[in-house]
Amino acid sequence: MIRTPLRPLARILDARSRGENPDAIERENIRIRHEQMRDQARQRAEGRLLVLGLFFVVAFGVVGLRMGMLATSEPTEPRVGAPGAQIHAARADIVDRHGNLLATNFETHALYAQPPQMIDPEHAARELAKVFPDLDAADLLEDFTGKRKFLWVKRKISPEQMQAVHEIGDPGLLFATRDMRLYPNGQLAAHVLGGASFGKEGVRAAEVIGVAGVEKYFDDYLRDPAKAHEPLQLSLDLTVQAAAERVLYGGMKLMNAKGATSILMDVHTGEVISVVSLPTFDPNDRPRPATSGDASDSPLFNRSVQGVYELGSTFKIFTVAQAMDLGLVNPDTIIDTKGPLRWGKHRIRDFRNYGDEMSVTKVIVKSSNIGTARIAQDIGVERQKAFLDELGMLETTGFEIVEAATGRPLLPPNWSELSTMTISYGHGLSTSPMHLAAGYAAIANGGYRVQPTILKTTNPEKGPRVFSEESSAASREMLRKVVTEGTASFGNVEGYAVGGKTGTADKPGSRGGYYEDKVIATFASIFPIDDPKYVLIVTLDEPVETTSDEPRRTAGWTAVPVAAEMIRRIAPLLGLRPTVEPLATRDITLTSN
């Protein structure tokens, strides 16, 4: 703005020349300047009022819009939020081979507290202790009256418990939605499923992660959002699993055993139709791992894959099958069984005196340690070791649960000739029952190695051949005679031709050596033996049969009756019809009358 002088010289000189008062010019200029200053101040005030008016219009508009949204929305309780990545809580279902549900997600609620918002902490603590008996009212009151602004009270609550907490009426007790893992069948197949827990956790959601079994092994698949509607299908048959668990539990109690396991496997595909480990647990309320004592006594211990035992005479059929495949013996070859068999300072004896010699078939039927050891001497260290390696007996099974990786076989530190002799009848090499099932499946299917799997298989492929079809057939005939003539006579199930081998191994002591009165009793069976479809392994830990005056611990008296009852119960569930066992074919010459 250009400021005009109050007394401009040109106008003063002109006024004096005309005889006018020059002071009038100054007064006029002052008046004009004051009017200009007044107009500028008015404009500034009007602008400020306009801005203030617009601010109030916008503010009242926002408040009105928010009030309208609250009026039209559903009321919800306040939540404590925290910045971070979004939690994906969805998890795919797990089903059996027929699509029956084994595990699924279930929507529930968690209970948390915000102590600053609580009205009566003492009353809330007292009432919560009534709703949840495992909580202590004094501990809750200490948490509610301390400096904490947030704390979890219960991670999972039922609808009834939620309603009871609602009735307490304290605004500081709030609920958060949760997806929890539900196992609708309770303890059924607990060691296979394993269990799940919460991982990354927020107020609005919690991540469900696997902690054991297939839940942990296939955790990435189950948590993949793209697989949310594609359930993981296992090879288990729910009805067969239920029957097997019931029979095995009854047998374990009847035989006074501290634990037991059973495995039912398809001999052609390696699919595990049923696998049981006792004692068991409920994955809906998974117990904590034991921190002291023997780990094998914990219900979390999976005896089928983690239990590494010397499985006794069940190994003898592998020795004979290899010897027949190498052409060293045939079923009728006579073996020197005169005992005891001396090797250095060691003595190998039989359970009974079976005479000075017997055929290879009789060695298996009567379960002669001496006869099997002599056959193993002819096989030799390197060939025995290579054969067992081809069968998969010297490495973990690859079974798809995380616990299987811990079931590594225990090999002799120095695989000597003596080791070869003792391993031939199941001592000196410790394996799991799952290893044994895979080995017997190879005998049943014609000599092909089998890979155990918990997944349903659609296009199974044969594994590498371990021994010939002829050796496999001859071995199956011997196993059948073990049931009809030998140590497994209680395993004869009418209508279902069963073949198998018993094994009773002294249990290793915790400080070395072996217990005198504790054994691992095993019966490895194949059925139907004339057209093999399934292998069944039953193992009892420290069984004692006490119906007679003298306690009996051998597998023929303990594991075999349990396995026979299991076959009797599950064979119809597997679709196997009872048949009349075909007689051995004879050479018949037709002549004229």
C-alpha positions, 0 to 999 in steps of 0.5 A: 500500500502506498502511503500518502503524506499528511502535508503534501508540499504541492497542495500546501503551496497551492492552498497558500497561494489561494489564501486557504488554511493548510492545516485543513489539508492535514486533517482531511488526510488523517480522516481518510487514513483512519477510514482505510484502517477501519475497513481493513480491520473489519475485513480481517474480523469478518475472515476470522469469523468465516473460518471459525464458522466453517470449523464449527460446521465441520466439527458438528458434522463429524460428531453427527455422522459418528453418532449416526454410525453408532446408532445403526451398529451393533453394540460391542464391548471395548477391546484392547488392541495392539499394533502388529501383523494380522493373526490367521487363526483358521486351520484345516480339518483332519479326517480319516480315510473315509472322511470322518472328522478327527480334528477341526477348529471350534469358535469359543471365547477367552476371558481377560481382565482390565483391572483399571476398569474394574468396580469391585475387584474383590467380588470379581475375584471371589466369583471367578474362583467359584466359576473356575475352581482351578483359580485361586481367589487370592491370586486373582485379587492380587493381580486385579489390585496390582499395577497390571492394566491387562491380564488373561484369566482363561484362554478357553471357556465354555458358553456356560462359563461365559454366561456365569462371568456375564452375571458377575457384572463387572465391566473390567471382565471382558471376552475375546473370540477364539478359534480352538482346536477340537478333537471330537473323538477324545482320546481316540488316535491321540498319539497320531493327532498329537495336539495343538496350542496357541502360538502368536496371540492377540486380543482379537485372535490367536494363532493355532499351531501344532505341538505334536503328532501330525498336527506339528508334522503337517503344521505348514499345510494345516495353517495355509489359508489356501488349504483351509477347505482341503482337509488332511486325509489320514490312512486311519480307519476310525472304526478300526482304531476304536476297536483296536484301542478297546481290545488292546486296553483290555488286554493290557489290563488282563495281562498286567502290563504297564504299557502296550502298542499295536500297529495295523498296516496294509502290506502293499501300500504301507498305510497304517490303518490303526496305531495304538499306544497305551497309556494314552491322553486326551488331546483336548486337554494335553498333559504337560511333558514329564520333567522327571522319572522314566519318559516311557512312563508318560502318557505322551510317550508313543510306544509305536515309534519312540519305543525302541526295544529288542523285539526278540524272536520276531527277528528270526524269520528275517534271518531264515528268509535271507538265508533261503534267498542266498541259497544257503538253506531251504525249509527242509535243511537240517540244522545242528541245534545241539546246545549250548552254542559256545562263542568264546566265553558266551553261551547261547541256549534255547528256552527248552531242549529241542534235540540235537538237530531240526529242520529250518521250518522247525527252527522257526516253529519251535523258536530255536535260538541256537538254530537261528544263530548257526544260520546267521553264522553262514550269512555273515556280518556284512551280508546280514547288516546290508540286508537289514539296512535294505529292510529299513531296520537301521534308520528311522521309519520316516513315519509322518509324525514328529515323534518318529524322528526320535525312534532311531534304532540302537545298533551294536557299537561293534557289529561282530560275529557274536552280534550277528548271532544274537541279532538273528534272534532279536537281541543286540539290535533295538528297533521300534514296533513300526520297523517290525511292521514294515519288515513283516509287510515285506515278507507278506507282499512278496519281498518288496520294501514298504514305507510306513505312512499315515496318509491315505495313498491313492497310487501306491508304488512298490518299493525296491525288492529285498528278497524273492517271491519264493523266499517270501512264500516259504517264510509265510508257510513257516509263520502259519505253522508257528500258529498251528503247531508252534508257540503262537497256538492261541493266535489261531482265529477261526475263519481267518488264517493267521501266520506270525511269530512270537518274541519274548525279549528280556527288558534292559535295566536302567543301569545295564544288564537285563531284568530277570522278571521283566520282558517285552512280549511281541506277536508279529502277525500276517492275515489272511496268510494265504492272501496277505493283506494286513500286518498286525504287531502287538507289543506288551511292556512287562506283561504277566499272565497270572491265571496259573500257579506260576506267572507266565510272561512269554508272548505266547501267553500274553501278546498272542491272545490279545492279537487274536482277539483284535483280529477277531474284532477288526477283520470284519470291519476291514471287509474280510469275510471268514473263509475255510482255509485251503488245504495244501495241494497234492499231486494226484494221478488220474487212472482208468477204472 
